[in-house]
Amino acid sequence: MSTQLATRLVVLISGGGSNLAALLEATRDPAYGAQVVAVGADRPSAAGLDLAREAGIPTFVERVGDHTDRDAWDAALTAAVDGHEPDLVISAGFLKLVGDRFLAAFGGRYLNTHNSLLPAFPGIHGPRDALEYGVKVAGATLFVVDAGIDTGVIIAQVAVPVLDDDTEDTLTERIKAAERVQLVEQVGRLAREGWRVEGRRVIVGG
């Protein structure tokens, strides 16, 4: 990956876009090394689309229900993202699983963040499952998406202590805060230094 030009990011969202907002703030600094060139969503009501529009960034929406089946949706999403020629695609609260066509087009370049220390507690209830299990440390994982459920190669992890009085909501919010910082830091690092995937490792720089 060339580090001479700003790394082009397409960010996919489904909701309010707090991670998107953090990335947009970071990319205002040219030294960050990346720029958001488009924001896509799976629903027109995603509030993060307004953040992108206010920043003058192109947006697109691909609803599953607007297509004959998931394969057709996956093909349309792939084409929409590819049209913006991204170096990295970031799932920032994107709640849809992409298909084989998307992964073939963006393999090794599609990143997601999960609210547990993978491989522990995959799936949609990471903080709840961590609390129920009784772990003392939870956290967030940034990883390269593959065809499995939260099984991709890990880029970075951040630990968040579990407090005795934590509820699912309080733990979730503290993980979100740490997750957001990690996402911004690591995307910038990948953009500035370059990366490659070797087996179960992401090699940054060099």
Backbone as JSON, one array per atom type, in Angstrom:
{
  "sequence": "MSTQLATRLVVLISGGGSNLAALLEATRDPAYGAQVVAVGADRPSAAGLDLAREAGIPTFVERVGDHTDRDAWDAALTAAVDGHEPDLVISAGFLKLVGDRFLAAFGGRYLNTHNSLLPAFPGIHGPRDALEYGVKVAGATLFVVDAGIDTGVIIAQVAVPVLDDDTEDTLTERIKAAERVQLVEQVGRLAREGWRVEGRRVIVGG",
  "N": [[0.83, -1.19, 0.0], [0.61, 2.17, -0.91], [1.95, 4.94, 0.8], [2.14, 7.52, 0.06], [0.04, 9.11, -0.84], [-3.05, 10.24, 0.62], [-4.77, 7.74, 2.35], [-7.65, 6.22, 1.11], [-10.81, 6.12, 2.48], [-13.8, 4.3, 2.76], [-16.66, 4.43, 4.63], [-18.93, 2.42, 6.34], [-22.16, 2.45, 7.72], [-24.89, 2.04, 10.1], [-26.32, 3.44, 11.9], [-26.19, 6.11, 14.23], [-23.56, 7.01, 13.92], [-21.25, 7.51, 15.59], [-18.63, 6.51, 15.66], [-17.94, 7.12, 13.04], [-18.04, 9.93, 13.21], [-15.83, 10.39, 14.85], [-13.76, 9.5, 13.18], [-14.04, 11.33, 11.08], [-13.35, 13.68, 12.38], [-10.67, 13.15, 12.98], [-9.56, 12.98, 10.4], [-9.47, 15.55, 9.55], [-7.03, 16.57, 10.04], [-4.27, 16.81, 8.02], [-2.0, 15.3, 8.49], [-2.87, 12.94, 9.49], [-3.24, 11.04, 7.52], [-5.26, 9.81, 6.09], [-8.39, 9.93, 4.31], [-11.92, 10.32, 4.34], [-13.81, 9.21, 1.79], [-16.33, 8.48, 1.05], [-19.54, 7.65, 2.45], [-21.52, 4.99, 3.34], [-24.72, 3.36, 3.84], [-27.12, 1.01, 5.17], [-29.66, 1.75, 5.44], [-31.86, 4.47, 4.92], [-32.44, 6.06, 7.07], [-30.28, 6.24, 8.74], [-28.56, 8.15, 10.96], [-25.96, 8.99, 10.78], [-25.49, 9.54, 8.13], [-26.21, 12.17, 7.75], [-24.14, 13.49, 9.05], [-22.05, 13.0, 7.28], [-22.99, 14.29, 4.97], [-23.06, 16.94, 5.86], [-20.39, 17.36, 6.04], [-19.71, 17.43, 3.44], [-19.28, 15.05, 2.11], [-19.7, 12.39, -0.17], [-22.59, 10.24, -0.16], [-24.27, 7.04, 0.07], [-26.97, 4.68, -0.15], [-27.83, 1.37, 0.38], [-30.36, -0.65, 0.6], [-31.33, -3.78, 1.89], [-33.89, -4.72, 1.37], [-34.55, -3.57, -1.04], [-33.67, -5.14, -3.03], [-33.63, -8.23, -4.92], [-32.64, -10.48, -3.59], [-30.24, -11.53, -1.04], [-27.8, -11.91, -2.33], [-28.0, -10.28, -4.57], [-28.19, -7.82, -3.3], [-25.66, -7.77, -2.07], [-24.01, -7.64, -4.3], [-24.76, -5.14, -5.29], [-24.01, -3.47, -3.17], [-21.26, -3.93, -3.18], [-20.56, -2.85, -5.68], [-21.28, -0.18, -5.26], [-19.53, 0.63, -3.21], [-17.06, 0.09, -4.44], [-17.06, 1.93, -6.47], [-16.03, 4.2, -5.35], [-13.38, 3.76, -5.06], [-11.85, 2.71, -2.74], [-9.11, 2.42, -0.38], [-9.28, 1.31, 2.1], [-12.05, -0.18, 3.72], [-14.35, 0.62, 6.16], [-16.24, -0.8, 8.66], [-18.39, 0.79, 10.6], [-20.26, 0.35, 12.9], [-21.97, -0.96, 11.16], [-24.61, -2.96, 10.45], [-25.07, -5.2, 8.9], [-24.27, -8.36, 7.48], [-21.83, -8.85, 5.1], [-21.46, -10.38, 1.82], [-19.99, -13.05, -0.21], [-19.1, -11.87, -2.6], [-18.5, -9.23, -1.91], [-16.47, -9.64, -0.01], [-14.58, -10.82, -1.64], [-13.89, -8.7, -3.25], [-12.87, -6.83, -1.47], [-11.15, -8.08, 0.26], [-8.96, -8.4, 3.0], [-8.98, -5.71, 3.3], [-11.2, -4.8, 4.53], [-12.44, -3.65, 7.44], [-13.54, -4.21, 10.8], [-14.96, -3.43, 14.0], [-15.29, -4.85, 17.19], [-17.11, -5.39, 20.21], [-15.77, -6.92, 22.23], [-13.06, -8.88, 23.63], [-11.91, -10.58, 21.3], [-10.89, -13.98, 20.6], [-12.98, -14.35, 22.41], [-16.41, -14.19, 23.26], [-17.91, -13.62, 20.72], [-20.32, -12.29, 18.3], [-23.51, -10.57, 18.77], [-23.86, -9.74, 21.39], [-21.66, -9.01, 23.06], [-20.7, -7.46, 25.47], [-22.74, -8.15, 27.34], [-22.51, -10.95, 27.41], [-19.92, -11.16, 28.4], [-20.22, -10.09, 30.98], [-22.03, -11.94, 32.09], [-20.47, -14.2, 32.11], [-18.59, -13.54, 33.93], [-16.07, -12.37, 33.64], [-13.11, -10.42, 34.38], [-11.9, -8.57, 32.84], [-12.83, -6.87, 30.0], [-13.33, -5.6, 26.66], [-12.33, -4.27, 23.42], [-12.03, -5.19, 19.98], [-10.28, -4.69, 16.99], [-10.5, -5.83, 13.73], [-9.77, -7.71, 10.7], [-12.25, -8.34, 8.42], [-13.61, -11.52, 7.7], [-15.14, -14.46, 6.22], [-16.38, -15.59, 8.4], [-18.07, -15.29, 11.65], [-17.04, -12.69, 13.33], [-14.41, -13.66, 13.23], [-12.1, -12.88, 11.99], [-8.69, -11.84, 11.13], [-6.85, -10.38, 13.73], [-6.22, -6.98, 14.34], [-5.81, -5.06, 16.38], [-6.25, -4.71, 19.95], [-8.0, -3.52, 22.83], [-8.09, -3.24, 26.31], [-10.69, -3.22, 28.75], [-11.46, -2.72, 32.02], [-13.72, -4.68, 34.01], [-16.08, -3.54, 36.18], [-17.25, -3.98, 39.58], [-19.85, -3.08, 39.96], [-20.86, -2.89, 37.43], [-23.29, -2.68, 34.83], [-24.89, -4.08, 31.91], [-25.29, -1.87, 30.24], [-23.57, 0.16, 31.29], [-21.04, -1.0, 31.03], [-20.98, -1.45, 28.28], [-20.97, 1.2, 27.31], [-18.5, 2.18, 28.23], [-16.78, 0.48, 26.89], [-17.37, 1.24, 24.26], [-16.29, 3.83, 24.2], [-13.53, 3.32, 24.47], [-13.19, 1.73, 22.25], [-13.66, 3.47, 20.15], [-11.51, 5.27, 20.29], [-9.42, 3.48, 19.79], [-10.06, 2.63, 17.17], [-9.72, 4.99, 15.64], [-6.99, 5.55, 16.12], [-5.71, 3.23, 15.09], [-6.57, 3.01, 12.4], [-5.43, 5.32, 11.36], [-2.75, 4.65, 11.76], [-2.45, 2.4, 10.06], [-2.95, 3.69, 7.66], [-0.82, 5.52, 7.44], [1.49, 3.96, 7.62], [1.19, 1.67, 6.09], [0.25, -1.8, 5.4], [0.02, -5.39, 5.66], [-1.47, -8.63, 5.33], [-0.58, -11.59, 6.84], [-1.13, -14.81, 7.14], [-2.43, -15.37, 10.3], [-1.84, -12.86, 11.14], [-1.57, -9.3, 11.13], [0.64, -7.29, 9.54], [2.14, -4.32, 10.14], [3.56, -1.61, 8.42], [6.97, -1.65, 7.18]],
  "CA": [[0.0, 0.0, 0.0], [1.37, 3.4, -0.95], [1.68, 5.9, 1.86], [2.43, 8.85, -0.47], [-1.22, 9.82, -0.91], [-3.95, 9.91, 1.72], [-5.51, 6.5, 2.2], [-9.05, 6.5, 0.84], [-11.69, 5.34, 3.34], [-15.26, 4.27, 2.67], [-17.17, 4.03, 5.94], [-20.29, 1.87, 6.29], [-22.85, 2.68, 8.99], [-26.32, 1.72, 10.17], [-26.97, 4.27, 12.91], [-25.86, 7.5, 14.48], [-22.27, 7.34, 13.35], [-20.28, 8.08, 16.54], [-17.29, 6.16, 15.17], [-17.74, 7.94, 11.84], [-17.74, 11.3, 13.64], [-14.45, 10.4, 15.34], [-12.89, 9.42, 12.01], [-14.11, 12.6, 10.35], [-12.57, 14.65, 13.14], [-9.25, 12.82, 12.81], [-9.1, 13.21, 9.03], [-9.29, 16.99, 9.3], [-5.59, 16.81, 10.12], [-3.62, 16.14, 6.89], [-0.97, 14.37, 8.96], [-3.5, 11.68, 9.85], [-2.88, 10.13, 6.44], [-6.44, 9.18, 5.47], [-9.56, 10.78, 4.07], [-13.18, 9.62, 4.09], [-14.25, 9.61, 0.44], [-17.76, 8.18, 0.92], [-20.19, 6.98, 3.58], [-22.67, 4.19, 2.89], [-25.59, 2.83, 4.88], [-28.11, 0.02, 4.74], [-30.99, 2.33, 5.68], [-31.79, 5.92, 4.71], [-32.64, 6.76, 8.34], [-29.03, 6.27, 9.52], [-28.28, 9.56, 11.24], [-24.6, 9.3, 10.38], [-25.48, 10.07, 6.77], [-26.26, 13.63, 7.84], [-22.78, 13.93, 9.38], [-21.28, 12.97, 6.05], [-23.47, 15.35, 4.07], [-22.62, 18.22, 6.41], [-18.96, 17.47, 5.76], [-19.53, 17.46, 1.99], [-18.81, 13.74, 1.67], [-20.74, 11.63, -0.87], [-23.24, 9.16, 0.57], [-25.12, 6.13, -0.69], [-27.77, 3.75, 0.67], [-28.23, 0.11, -0.26], [-31.25, -1.41, 1.49], [-31.52, -5.18, 1.5], [-35.25, -4.89, 0.86], [-34.68, -3.02, -2.39], [-33.06, -6.09, -3.96], [-34.38, -9.49, -5.0], [-32.13, -11.39, -2.57], [-29.02, -11.03, -0.41], [-26.72, -11.89, -3.31], [-28.16, -9.07, -5.38], [-27.8, -6.7, -2.43], [-24.21, -7.81, -1.89], [-23.43, -7.16, -5.55], [-25.0, -3.7, -5.38], [-23.16, -2.83, -2.18], [-19.88, -4.02, -3.67], [-20.4, -1.88, -6.76], [-21.36, 1.17, -4.71], [-18.28, 0.9, -2.51], [-15.96, 0.06, -5.4], [-17.1, 3.16, -7.26], [-15.27, 5.26, -4.68], [-11.98, 3.33, -5.11], [-11.25, 2.79, -1.4], [-7.99, 1.59, 0.06], [-9.82, 0.62, 3.26], [-13.48, -0.04, 3.99], [-14.5, 0.54, 7.61], [-17.56, -1.02, 9.22], [-18.5, 1.6, 11.82], [-21.63, 0.11, 13.31], [-22.74, -1.46, 10.03], [-25.26, -4.11, 11.06], [-25.36, -6.25, 7.93], [-23.17, -9.22, 7.08], [-21.59, -8.82, 3.67], [-21.36, -11.7, 1.21], [-18.75, -13.5, -0.83], [-18.64, -10.93, -3.62], [-17.9, -8.09, -1.22], [-15.21, -10.07, 0.58], [-13.63, -11.05, -2.72], [-13.44, -7.4, -3.76], [-12.19, -6.02, -0.45], [-10.46, -8.97, 1.19], [-7.78, -7.81, 3.6], [-9.13, -4.24, 3.37], [-12.48, -4.49, 5.17], [-12.18, -3.71, 8.88], [-14.69, -4.08, 11.69], [-14.61, -3.36, 15.4], [-16.22, -5.65, 17.98], [-17.05, -4.98, 21.61], [-15.21, -7.9, 23.16], [-11.69, -9.29, 23.31], [-12.01, -11.8, 20.51], [-12.07, -14.74, 20.17], [-14.03, -14.47, 23.43], [-17.69, -13.5, 23.14], [-18.32, -13.09, 19.41], [-21.76, -12.1, 18.16], [-24.06, -9.23, 18.99], [-24.05, -9.43, 22.8], [-20.36, -9.16, 23.69], [-20.64, -7.02, 26.87], [-23.65, -8.96, 28.16], [-21.93, -12.28, 27.59], [-18.76, -11.02, 29.28], [-20.72, -9.93, 32.35], [-22.63, -13.19, 32.54], [-19.4, -15.16, 32.33], [-17.87, -13.13, 35.11], [-14.68, -11.97, 33.39], [-12.68, -9.2, 35.05], [-11.43, -7.65, 31.8], [-13.5, -6.93, 28.7], [-12.61, -4.71, 25.77], [-12.73, -4.15, 22.02], [-11.11, -5.76, 19.0], [-10.34, -4.27, 15.59], [-10.06, -6.99, 12.97], [-10.05, -7.79, 9.27], [-13.44, -9.17, 8.27], [-13.6, -12.66, 6.8], [-16.47, -15.03, 6.01], [-16.94, -16.07, 9.65], [-18.67, -14.31, 12.55], [-16.02, -12.13, 14.22], [-13.3, -14.61, 13.24], [-11.02, -12.39, 11.15], [-7.37, -11.57, 11.68], [-6.9, -9.27, 14.68], [-5.28, -5.88, 14.14], [-5.49, -4.46, 17.67], [-7.22, -4.91, 21.02], [-7.88, -2.63, 23.97], [-8.73, -3.83, 27.48], [-11.54, -2.37, 29.58], [-11.77, -3.46, 33.24], [-15.12, -4.86, 34.39], [-16.27, -3.09, 37.56], [-18.17, -4.81, 40.34], [-21.22, -2.59, 39.83], [-21.2, -2.7, 36.02], [-24.42, -3.26, 34.13], [-24.59, -4.2, 30.48], [-25.24, -0.54, 29.64], [-22.38, 0.91, 31.68], [-19.88, -1.64, 30.43], [-21.05, -1.18, 26.84], [-20.58, 2.57, 27.02], [-17.06, 2.33, 28.43], [-16.13, -0.21, 25.77], [-17.54, 2.08, 23.07], [-15.33, 4.94, 24.26], [-12.2, 2.78, 24.18], [-13.26, 1.21, 20.89], [-13.6, 4.62, 19.24], [-10.12, 5.74, 20.3], [-8.6, 2.47, 19.11], [-10.35, 2.66, 15.74], [-9.08, 6.16, 15.04], [-5.53, 5.39, 16.19], [-5.22, 2.15, 14.25], [-6.8, 3.34, 10.99], [-4.38, 6.26, 11.0], [-1.48, 3.92, 11.7], [-2.44, 1.64, 8.82], [-2.88, 4.62, 6.53], [0.5, 6.16, 7.35], [2.61, 3.02, 7.57], [0.93, 0.54, 5.22], [0.0, -3.05, 6.1], [-0.26, -6.6, 4.89], [-1.97, -9.75, 6.14], [0.18, -12.83, 6.68], [-1.72, -15.81, 8.02], [-3.28, -14.81, 11.34], [-1.24, -11.62, 11.63], [-1.51, -8.09, 10.31], [1.96, -6.68, 9.66], [2.05, -2.89, 9.85], [4.84, -1.02, 8.02], [8.05, -2.55, 6.81]],
  "C": [[0.87, 1.25, 0.0], [0.99, 4.3, 0.21], [1.94, 7.33, 1.38], [1.16, 9.7, -0.53], [-2.09, 9.39, 0.25], [-4.71, 8.63, 1.4], [-7.0, 6.8, 2.11], [-9.93, 5.55, 1.67], [-13.14, 5.44, 2.87], [-15.76, 3.7, 3.98], [-18.62, 3.59, 5.79], [-20.92, 1.97, 7.68], [-24.29, 2.16, 8.91], [-27.07, 2.68, 11.09], [-26.43, 5.67, 12.98], [-24.49, 7.94, 14.03], [-21.28, 7.96, 14.32], [-18.86, 7.73, 16.14], [-16.96, 6.94, 13.9], [-17.35, 9.36, 12.23], [-16.3, 11.41, 14.12], [-13.46, 10.32, 14.18], [-12.88, 10.72, 11.23], [-13.28, 13.66, 11.05], [-11.08, 14.41, 12.93], [-8.74, 13.19, 11.42], [-9.02, 14.68, 8.67], [-7.81, 17.37, 9.34], [-4.91, 16.09, 8.96], [-2.58, 15.11, 7.32], [-1.56, 13.02, 9.36], [-3.26, 10.62, 8.78], [-4.04, 9.46, 5.73], [-7.53, 10.21, 5.27], [-10.77, 9.9, 3.84], [-13.72, 10.11, 2.76], [-15.72, 9.29, 0.2], [-18.25, 7.5, 2.19], [-21.42, 6.27, 3.05], [-23.46, 3.65, 4.07], [-26.54, 1.81, 4.28], [-29.53, 0.51, 4.99], [-30.89, 3.85, 5.55], [-31.93, 6.71, 6.01], [-31.37, 6.85, 9.18], [-28.58, 7.72, 9.71], [-26.87, 9.95, 10.83], [-24.5, 9.82, 8.96], [-25.51, 11.59, 6.77], [-24.89, 14.2, 8.19], [-21.93, 14.02, 8.12], [-21.69, 14.11, 5.12], [-23.01, 16.73, 4.55], [-21.14, 18.46, 6.13], [-18.67, 17.48, 4.26], [-19.04, 16.16, 1.41], [-19.95, 12.99, 0.98], [-21.3, 10.5, -0.01], [-24.0, 8.26, -0.39], [-25.84, 5.2, 0.29], [-28.11, 2.54, -0.17], [-29.05, -0.71, 0.75], [-31.4, -2.83, 0.98], [-32.88, -5.37, 0.83], [-35.48, -4.35, -0.54], [-34.15, -3.98, -3.46], [-33.77, -7.44, -3.87], [-33.93, -10.5, -3.96], [-30.82, -10.82, -2.01], [-27.85, -10.98, -1.39], [-26.79, -10.64, -4.17], [-27.79, -7.83, -4.57], [-26.29, -6.63, -2.27], [-23.5, -7.27, -3.14], [-23.59, -5.65, -5.67], [-24.13, -2.93, -4.38], [-21.7, -2.83, -2.63], [-19.63, -2.98, -4.74], [-20.4, -0.45, -6.23], [-20.07, 1.55, -4.0], [-17.13, 1.01, -3.49], [-15.9, 1.33, -6.24], [-16.31, 4.3, -6.65], [-13.8, 4.89, -4.5], [-11.3, 3.4, -3.73], [-9.98, 1.96, -1.27], [-8.41, 0.74, 1.26], [-11.32, 0.86, 3.32], [-13.66, -0.31, 5.48], [-15.97, 0.29, 7.96], [-17.62, -0.28, 10.55], [-19.95, 1.5, 12.31], [-22.53, -0.31, 12.17], [-23.3, -2.83, 10.43], [-25.63, -5.23, 10.09], [-24.09, -7.05, 7.63], [-23.03, -9.15, 5.57], [-21.39, -10.23, 3.14], [-20.03, -11.95, 0.53], [-18.2, -12.5, -1.84], [-17.93, -9.75, -2.99], [-16.54, -8.47, -0.65], [-14.15, -10.34, -0.48], [-13.06, -9.73, -3.22], [-12.56, -6.67, -2.75], [-11.49, -6.87, 0.6], [-9.17, -8.35, 1.7], [-7.87, -6.3, 3.78], [-10.43, -3.82, 4.03], [-12.33, -4.72, 6.67], [-13.48, -3.53, 9.66], [-14.16, -3.99, 13.12], [-15.71, -4.06, 16.2], [-16.01, -5.37, 19.46], [-16.76, -6.13, 22.58], [-13.76, -8.16, 22.76], [-11.77, -10.64, 22.6], [-10.75, -12.65, 20.68], [-13.13, -14.96, 21.24], [-15.25, -13.63, 23.06], [-17.95, -12.84, 21.79], [-19.84, -12.89, 19.38], [-22.2, -10.75, 18.68], [-24.2, -8.84, 20.46], [-22.74, -9.56, 23.59], [-20.31, -8.71, 25.14], [-21.55, -7.83, 27.79], [-23.05, -10.31, 28.45], [-20.71, -12.23, 28.51], [-19.18, -10.89, 30.73], [-21.26, -11.25, 32.89], [-21.57, -14.24, 32.85], [-18.57, -14.82, 33.57], [-16.43, -12.74, 34.89], [-14.38, -10.65, 34.09], [-12.18, -8.15, 34.07], [-12.22, -7.91, 30.52], [-12.71, -6.02, 27.75], [-13.16, -4.71, 24.37], [-11.62, -4.66, 21.12], [-11.35, -5.15, 17.63], [-9.76, -5.39, 14.76], [-10.41, -6.86, 11.5], [-11.2, -8.77, 9.07], [-13.16, -10.32, 7.31], [-15.0, -13.25, 6.73], [-17.12, -15.54, 7.29], [-17.59, -14.95, 10.45], [-17.6, -13.87, 13.55], [-14.8, -13.04, 14.33], [-12.07, -14.1, 12.49], [-9.73, -12.11, 11.9], [-7.4, -10.3, 12.52], [-5.81, -8.24, 14.39], [-4.85, -5.31, 15.49], [-6.6, -4.77, 18.66], [-6.94, -3.92, 22.13], [-8.68, -3.23, 25.12], [-9.54, -2.79, 28.23], [-11.89, -3.17, 30.84], [-13.28, -3.54, 33.49], [-15.24, -4.5, 35.87], [-17.34, -3.92, 38.26], [-19.63, -4.38, 40.16], [-21.63, -2.37, 38.37], [-22.52, -3.36, 35.66], [-24.03, -3.42, 32.67], [-24.44, -2.82, 29.85], [-23.95, 0.21, 30.0], [-21.12, 0.31, 31.06], [-19.84, -1.36, 28.93], [-20.56, 0.21, 26.51], [-19.09, 2.78, 27.22], [-16.28, 1.62, 27.34], [-16.23, 0.65, 24.5], [-16.52, 3.21, 23.04], [-13.92, 4.46, 23.91], [-12.11, 2.3, 22.74], [-13.06, 2.34, 19.87], [-12.16, 5.14, 19.14], [-9.23, 4.76, 19.53], [-8.81, 2.51, 17.61], [-9.61, 3.81, 15.06], [-7.56, 6.0, 15.02], [-5.03, 4.37, 15.17], [-5.45, 2.41, 12.76], [-5.74, 4.34, 10.52], [-3.04, 5.58, 10.86], [-1.38, 3.11, 10.42], [-2.26, 2.55, 7.61], [-1.47, 5.17, 6.35], [1.62, 5.16, 7.07], [2.43, 1.88, 6.58], [0.78, -0.75, 6.03], [-0.11, -4.2, 5.13], [-0.72, -7.68, 5.86], [-1.15, -10.98, 5.81], [-0.38, -13.85, 7.67], [-2.68, -15.17, 9.0], [-2.7, -13.5, 11.9], [-1.39, -10.5, 10.61], [-0.17, -7.43, 10.59], [1.84, -5.22, 9.23], [3.44, -2.35, 9.55], [5.79, -2.09, 7.5], [7.77, -3.47, 5.67]]
}
